[in-house]
Amino acid sequence: MINALSAVSATWAFLGLIACLLIASTALFWSIEDQRAKRRLPKD
């Protein structure tokens, strides 16, 4: 039988992992978009 406390801890760890992945992917996307914008700027 799984302990309730360990189940809650596992759930929070899983949610934390998903949050970290979302933040990392968003930050990576923003940095790529920022580099594209900086490359586009001199052409104008």
C-alpha positions, 0 to 999 in steps of 0.5 A: 500500500502506498503511503498518502504522504509519499503519493502527495510528494510524488504528485508535487515532484511531477508537477514541479518537473512539468513546470520546470520543463514549461519554463525552460521551453518558454525561455528557450523559445523567447531567446530564439525569437529575440535572436531572430528579431535582432537579426531582422532589425539591421535589414530594415 
